[in-house]
């Protein structure tokens, strides 16, 4: 039997020690249980991305000394974590001959008046450094320190340092309706659900309508939508909502121009022009072949320019100025990137592109902004309007009776040439991208072309960039889904120029990030869901549950080692459970083998089509047997699938209803009988990913105004409400 651990000789090597000291994995276990050791050159490149020099034996030796010294002589880490309501300890280091003193400034600016005692440390031996001995002590954080983000100051002799003290609840409290019960909601790709008054793409007005109708007509408690992060400021627009230019800001293309209050104050000529622009894309609402974002934005943007220039009341102007003050330099950086993109063109990954030639502080950039102040303010104004309309949609959901409302989806990362990376390069690791190691479905691994957060920066800065991001997303939502939540625990880093399988895991301080999620969810009286599908260590689900966060369960994936579907009563309780995902065809399509047809047409199969079809037929039959034997479906329906497609889909939803999972999803595409997949992994332009309009099984357009009154949708809602 092959060894599943690294040898003592390997572990003794300086490079291996250095990697492990910096939370870089030197080995991992793959999907099939196979053991892999990471190549030296990968470790060197990943360490370099973390700012650690491992380019030579001498450099490794020096970096080992520096890394060890930093951990043992720094007065206090930039980030400290305490548990709300419990006495906690923050460890510090100091000269053995000096006595440290501490103070605590609370989040509201007031000084904590309670007692902050300094006590024994972690028991480690004194560390000699520069003719002094450094010892460990601890600051006792009392149980009455309020929940939130505070500033701990430690002073020892002439040295002082601050740490962002994150006081997090032990777990997120369950909403009252979830303590002894379940809630269910809809999943939707917002852009795909158009109304008769849309501009060719689903928008925030449509979202408000969908949320109201879902609550009033189907008694759903939430709606999960695709990520609404910011993309390009001008066309062409990237279709994928999972590769945004900024996660901190909102995709302004979802704005409904006519819902901006200043629309009412337009002159007759300007209003006529906006109506003309709208009319130019209205026919797109009836097109069921492909979403045309570029046409929509080409019409909508000049309409928004006219509304931006319309007079604002004093009250509205005051609201705008309050928004600008609250967003501060973050919004200014984003708007600066937008102006550069608008005036200098789409950034390219070439040395002569403005994205690489200039930084946000470059004189050329400052000159550009100075000469285009109106455009700069326009991009800030768009964020204000988008924020307002998104919040209005969430308000509409709760006014209609939803107990959660909008569930936002947070993408794994951002575009390497986007606003977040260009405006704040210090936050991201350089010359690496995020991906995944080889697995059964992707034998060469995956490279998602997204730069990861630098964990060293996060620690030194108190994780403020992360907490600000989560806080911002909860402003217009009642719940938050974290895509690939494994990334809070570890991320697969791929060095630039290497294939995806030549990477390694970098571990993050998940306790801090889960604590931040717990703070923000508690303050928002919201819910956090983590997408933890695929090959995920068991401890991830354990930690999510411990913190009061939900994991994810997919019925199609819930099988035993023999390919048999498992009893839904064995599903996790602390989970959001769905029949399917957006990376699979809708259930009607899956039942009709769309996954076989599309992979064969696009040349994505790595085995003969007959073999893959046989596997899918076997899975299909196993499903029907499971549904019948479990009492979810009549045998007569299973024997006559062609006339009982809806019954089979509803039976699959009866399965998830029989689970103990706290949240249950029903996909809108399943409700209307859509067969086309929204996203086909492994493709780019070969398939219209993220551009498939909502239609029924006969390719008739389904409009937002009609959606929740359709008999088939009402029937599925009755199943979910049983």
N, C-alpha and C positions, 0 to 999 in steps of 0.2 A: 504494500500500500504506500502510495506517495506521501511524503511528508507534507503537512498542512501548516507548518510554521517555518520561520526563517531560522537558519542555523545560528548557533552562538558565535561562530566565526564571522558571519555576515553582520550580526547585530553589533559586533565589536568594532566594525569599520567606522572611521570618523564620518564619512559621508552619510552613512545610515543613521548614526547618532544625531548628526546635524538635522537631517530631514525630520526625524521623529521629534526632536526638540521644537521644531517649527510646525508641528501638527500636519506633516506631509506623510502620507501612507507610503511605506516601502514595499508593501505587498497587499494583495486583496484576494478574496474568494469570489469566483465568478458565479454566473447563474446556475450552472450545472454542478457547483460544488468544487470546481477545479481551482487549484492554488496557483497564483501568479506572483512572481517577484518583479518589481519595477526596475527597469534598466537605469544604469547610472546617469546616462545623458539626460533622461527625462527628469530625474531628481534634480540635477544641476540646473536645468532650465526652469523648473517650477520654483526652486529656491530663489533663482534670480528674479522671477516675477514677484516674489515676496520681498525683494530687496536684500536678499542674503547671498553673499558672494561665495560660491563653491567651485570657482573656475580652476582651482589648482589645489594641491595638497596644503600649500602654505595658506591659501585663502580659507580653506575649510577649517584649518587649525585656528586661525584668527577668528573666524565666524563662530566657531564653537565657544571660544572664550567670551566673545561679545554677547552671544545669545544667553549663555549661562549667567553672565554678569548682569544683564538687563533684568532677568527674572529675580535676581537675588539682591540687587542694590537699589532698584528704583523704589522711591518712597511709597508710592501707591499706583496701582494700575489706573489707566484712564477710565476704566469702567468697573463698577462694583455692583453686586447684586445682593439684595436682601429680600426676605419674605415678609409681606405685609401681615401684621398681627402676631409675628413671632420674633423673638430675639435672634439676631443674626450677627455674624462676624465678618469684618472686612480685614484682610491680612495686609500688613505693611512691613516695610524693611527700613532699618535705620542703623546708624552708627551705635555700637553697643555702649558707648560712653555718653550718649545723649538721650534725653527723655522727650518723646514726641508729645505734641498737643494737637487737639482736633477741634474743628467746629463744623457746623452743618447749616447751610443755607437752603431753606425749603424752596420748592418750585414756585411759590407765590412771592418769593423775595424776602420773606421773613426769616429770622434766625431761629433755629430750633432751640427751645429753652430747656429741654430735658437734659439728663446726664449722659454724656458720652465718655465711657470709660475705656482706657487702654489696658489690655490684658495680655495673657500669654499668646505666643504665636503658634506656628504649625509644628513646632518641635524639631525643626531642622537645625543642624549644627551651624555655628557662626561661620560666615563666609568671608575669607580674607580678600581685601581689595584695596590697593593703593595705601598701604600702611594703616589700614583700619579694619575692624571686624564688624560685619553687618549681621544683625540678628533680626529675627521675625517677631513681630508682635501682632495684636489684633485690636481693632476698634469694635467695641460692642455697640451694635445698632439696636436701640430699644424697640420693643414691640409696638410702641405708640407712634413711631414715625409714619406719617401718612403715605398712602399709596401715591406713586408718581416718580418724577425725575428730579432729584435734588443734587446739591453740590457739596461734597465732602472735602474739606481742606485739612491737610496734614502738614504740620510744621515741626521741623526737628533741627535745632540750631539755626543756621542761616539758610537752610534749605526748606522749601515748601512746595507742595504739589496739590492739585485738585483731582478729584475723581467724580465722575457722574454716577451718583448713587441711584440705582434703579430699584425701587421698592415695588415689587410685583405681588399680586395675590397668588396664593398657592395654586389655585385653579380658577378658571372662569366659571362663575355660577350659571347653572342651566336656566334658561328662560322658564317661567312658571309652567307653561304648557308642555315643556319637555321633561319636567321632573319625573312625571309618571305617565307620559304619553309621547306621541309622535306628532310631527307636522310634515306636510308635504307641499311641494311646489313644482313649478314648471322650469324647464331648461330651454333657453332660446338663444339663437344667434341674432342679436338685435338688428344688425344691418340687413338681414334677409327678410324681416317681417315688415312689409310696407303697408301703409294705408293709402286710401285714395288721394290724400292730401300730402303725401311724402314728396320729397325731391328725388325720387328714384332709389333711395336707400333708407332703411329704417332709421329713425332718429329719436331724440329725447321726447318729442311730443308723442310719437308712437309708443315709446316706453311707458310714459304716463298712462296712456290709454290701455296698453296691455296689462299693466299692474292693476288698474282700477277694475277692468273687466274680469281678470283672473280671480280677483278677490270676490267680486259681486256675483259672478256667474258660475264660478267653479269652487269657491271657498278655499282656494289655495292660500298658503301663508307666506309664500316667497316666490321670487323668480330669479334664477341664476342666469346671468347673461355673459357673453364673451368679454374679454378684457376691453376696457374703454380708455386705455392709455393713449397718450398723444403720439401722433405719427408725423408725417411730413407736413409742412405748412402749405405747400403748393403741389399740384399734380406733376408727375404721376404719384399715386398713393400706393404704398405697400398693402396688399390685401390681408396679410396675416396679422391678426390682433395680438399674436404672441411674439412679435418682433418689433416692439415699439421703440420710438426714439426717446421717450421719457415715460417712466412709470409714475413720476411725481405729479405729472399734469394730465389733463383730460384731452381726449380726441375731439377737437372743436368741429370736425365735420359732422358730428351728430346734432349740432345746433339746429333748431327750427327757427328760421329768420322771422316769421310772422309772430312768434311768441315773445320776441324781444320787445319790452314795453315801448321803446323809442320808435318801433314800427308805426305806431299810431300817430306819431307826430311828423311823419314824412310828408313832404309836399305831394301834391297830386301827381306831378311828373315823376318823382322818385318812386312813389308807390306803384305807378304804372310800369316803371322799369323793373321793379322787383317782381311784379306779377308776370311780366313778360319772360323774365329769367326763369321763374318757376315753371311757367307753361312750356318752356323749351325742353324740360326734362320730365314732365309729368307722364309722358308715354312710357317712361322706363318702369313705372310702377306695375305695368301690365306685362313686362318682359319676364318670362320664366326661365330664360336660358342662362343669363349671366348678369350679376350685379356690376354696374358701371360706376364705380366710385369717382373716377376721373371726370366723367361728364357731369356728375352731380356737383362736385366741388368747383369745377370750372364755372358753373352757373351760380352756385350758392355764395362763393366768395365775393364777387362784385356786389351781390345783394347785401351782404353783411357790411361791406365798405360803406354803402349808402346809409345803412342804419347806424353805423358807428358815427358818422358825421352829422346825424340828426341831433337836434337840441335835447339836452338832458335836464330834468328838473333838478333843483337844488338837493332834494332828498336822494335822488338817484346818483348824483355826482358824489354826494357824501358817502353813499354806500360803496361806490367804486373806489374812492380814496381809502376807505377803511379796508377794503379787500387788498389793495396794493400794499398798504402798510403791513397787513398780516402776512402776506406772501413774501415781501422783502426781496432780498438779493436772489433767492431761488427763482422767483418769477422773472426777475431782470435777466438772469443768465439764460433762462429758457427763451425769452423773447429776443435776446441778442442772437442766439443760434438761429432762430426763425428768420430774422432779418438777413443774416449772412446767407442762409440757404436761399431766401427769396431773391436777393440781389446778385449773389455770386454763383448761384446754381447748386444743383445737388452735389453734395460732397462725394469725392471719389477716394478710394484707397491708393492714392498715388502721391509721391512727394510734392508735386506742384499744386495739389488741391488745397484750397483755403483751409480745410479742416486740419491739415498737417502743417501748413505754413504759418498759421496764426493761432494764437491762444486768445482766450477771452479778454486778456489784459493787453494785447498787442495794440500799438498806436493805430494801425490800419483799421482794426475793429472799432476802436473808440471813435475814429473819424467817420466810419460808416454810420454808426449809430447817431452821431451828432448831426449828420446830414440827412438822416431818415427818421427823425423823431416821431413823426406821425405813424409811420409803419411800425416802429418799435412799440408805440402805445397801442396800436391796433391789435397786435398779437397779445398784449397783456389783457386788453379788453375782451378778446375772444375767450380767454380763460375765465374771466369773470362771468361772462354770459353762460358759458358751458357749465360752470360750477353751479350757477343759479338754476339752470334748467334741470340739471341732474338732481339737485336737492328737491326741486318741485316734484319730480317724478317719485322720489322716495316719500315725500309728504303725501302725495296722492295715494300711494299704496297703503299707508297707514290710516289715512282718512277713510279709505274704502274697507278697512277691517283687517288687513294683513298684520299678522303678529311679528313678522320679520321684515317683509318688504323686499327691497332689492338686495340680491347677493352679488357682490362684485367679484370678479376673477382677477387675480394678480399674476402676471406673467413671470417666468423664471428670471428674465434679465432684459437687457436693452440692446439696441443696435450699436455696434462698435463705433459708428460714425454719427451717432445721435446726440441729442442735446444733453442728456445726463452725463455722458462720457466726456464730451468736449468741454462742457461747462465746469465739470468737477473731476478732472482726470485723477486727482489724488485718491479718489475713492475706489478706483478700480485697479486690478492687477494688470500689468502690461505684458503684451506678447504671449498671452494665453487666452483660450476661450473655453467655455463651458460645454460639456457634452455628456456622453455616457459610454461605459466600456462595452465590449462586444456582448451580445446576448443572442437568444434563439432567433429573434426577428431581425436583428441588425448585427450580422456576424463580423463586420468591420468596425463596430462601434458607431457612435454618433458625435458629430461636432455641430453645435447649435450656433456657432459664430457670435456668441455673446460674451463679453468680458465679465469675469466674476468680481464681486465685491472683494476688496483686499481685507482679509480678517484683521491684519495688523492695524490698518487705518480705522476700522470699526472699533477696535478695542481702545485705541489711543483717543478717539473722538467721542467716546461714550455711546456709540451706536446711534448717534443723533440722526444721521441720514436715514437709517432704517426706521426709527420710531416716527420721524416726520412723515415718511412714506405711508406707514400703516395708519397714522392719525389722519392724514389727508384722505385716504381711501374710505375711511369710515364716515367722513362728513356727508356723503350722499348715499349711504348704504346701511342696512341693518345686519348684514353678514358679509364675511369675506372668505373667499376660497383661495388658498395658496397653491398655485400650480407647482408640482414637483417639490413638495415640502421637505423631501429628503435633503434639498439644498440648504436647509437650515442646520443640518447635521454634518453633511459632507457634500462636496461637489467634485465632479470629475474634471480636472484641468487638463487641457490639451495644449502643449507648447506650439507656438506658431510654426508652420512648416512641417509639422508631424501629422501623421494620420491619427484618426480618433482613437484607435486602439492603443496608441503609444502615449498614454496619459497616466495620471494617478489621482487618487483622492486627496483633497485638502479638507481637513476637519475644521469646523466652525464651533463657536461656543453656543450651542443650541439652547442652553439654559437661559442665557441672556435674551436671545431672540424670542424664545417661547414666553419668557417673562414680559417682554414688550407687547407681544400679541395679547397676553392676558390682561395687561393694563388697559390697552386700547379697547378690547372687547368689553371689559367690565365697565369702562366709562361710557361706552356707547350702548350698553345693554344689548350687546350684539352676540353674534355667533362666529366662530372661526372653524373653517373646514380645511383640512390638509389633504391634498391629492397625494396619496402614498401608495400608488399602484406600482406593479412591476416588482423588480428584485429589490426589496427593502429590508434591512436588518430588523429583527423582531423588536429590538428596543425602541424603534421609532414609534410604533403603535402604542407601546407601553408608555412612552413619555407623553405622547399626545393625550392619551386618556388621563394620565396623572395631572396634566395641566388643564383638563376640561375642554380640550379641543377634539374635534371629530376627525376621523380618518375617512377613507373612501372604500366602498364596495361596489363592484360591478357584477351583475348577475351572469353575464356571458362568461366572465372569468372565474366564477366561483365553482370550481370543480375539484374533485379529488385526484389523486395520482393516476387513476385509471380513466380519467376523462368523464367521470360521472358527475352530474350536477349535484351539489350538496344541499342538504336541508336548510332552508332559509332561517330556521330557528338557530342555526349555528353562526349566522352572520354577526359581526360585531355590533354591540349596542351603541357604542360611541362612534357612530359613522353616519355618513350620508350615502344612501344606497340608490343605485340607478340600474335600469335594465342595460343601458348601453352608454357609449361615449361618442364625442364628436369625431373621433379618429376611426370609427367604424361606420358602415352604412347605417341609416335608420333601420329599425327592426324589420319593417316591411321589405326593405331592400336585402337585408341579411337573410331573411327567410326565403328570398328568391335568388340567393347566391350572387348578389351584386358584387360581393367581395371577390368572387372568382372571376367574374366577367371583367371587372375593371383592372384587376391585376394582370389578366391575360392580355387585354387590349394594350396596356401600357408597358408590357414587358417587364413586370416587376417580380415574376415568379422565379425562384431559384430551383424549382423542381418541375417535372412535367405537369401540365395542367390537369391531366387525369388523376395524378396522385393528390394534388391539392384539392381537387373537387371531391375525391373520395374521402379525404379528411373532413371536409365541410359537410358532406352528406352524413358521415358518421356522427359528427357533432349535432347536426340538425335532428337526426333520429333520436339521439340521446336526450335532446331537449324535449321532444314530443313525448317520449316515454316518461320522462321526469314529470312533465306537466300532467299527464294522465294519471300516473301512479300516485301523484301527490294530491289528486282531487282538484286541481286547478283548471282542468280542461276535460270536456267530454271526449270519449273515444271516437264518437262519430265526427267530431270536428277535426280531430287529428287524421282521420281517414279521408277527409275531403278538404284538404288544405286550401285549395283554390277558392272555395266559397266561404272559408272561415278564417281568413287572414286576420281580420279585426279581432275575432275571438281568441286567436292564439296570442296576439299582442296584448290583449287585456289579461289573458291568463298569466303572461310573464309579469305583468304589474301586480297581479294577485300574489305572486310569489314574494315580491319585495314587501308587499303589505303584511305578509305573514312573518316577516323578520322583526327582530327587536330594535332595529336601527332607529335612531332618533329622528333623522330627516330622510325623506323619500322623494326622489326626483321622477317626474314624468316629462319626457322630451316632447316638445311641440311637434317635431317632425313625426314622432310615433303617433301622436294624436290625430294627425291629418292624413297619415298613410303615405307620406313622402318616402321615396325609395333612394334618392340620390345622396351619396355621401357628401358631407360638407368639406372634409379634408382627407386627402389620401397621402399618408406619410410616404416619404421616399420620392415625392414628385415636386416639381416646381411649376413650370408653365405647361407641362404635359397635361395637367388637369386644372380646372378652375377652382383651386382651393380657396375657401373662404369667400367665394363669389357665387354661391348657389342660392337663388331666391326661393322663398318658401312656396311650395306647390303641393297639391295632393297627388295621389297615386296615378291620376290620369293627366298630370302636368297642367292642371288648371291653377291659376294663381290663387293664393289664399291671402286675403287682406286682413289687416289688424282689426278693422271694425267688425268683421264677421267671425273672426277666429273662434272665440269662446262661445258662440251661439251655434256652431256647427254640430249636428247630431252626433257625429263620430267623436268629437272632442268632449261633448257633454257625457257621452257614454263612458269614456275613459275616466273622466272626472268622478263619475259615480263610483267606479271601482276604487279610486283613490280615497273617496270619502266614506267607504264602507267601514 
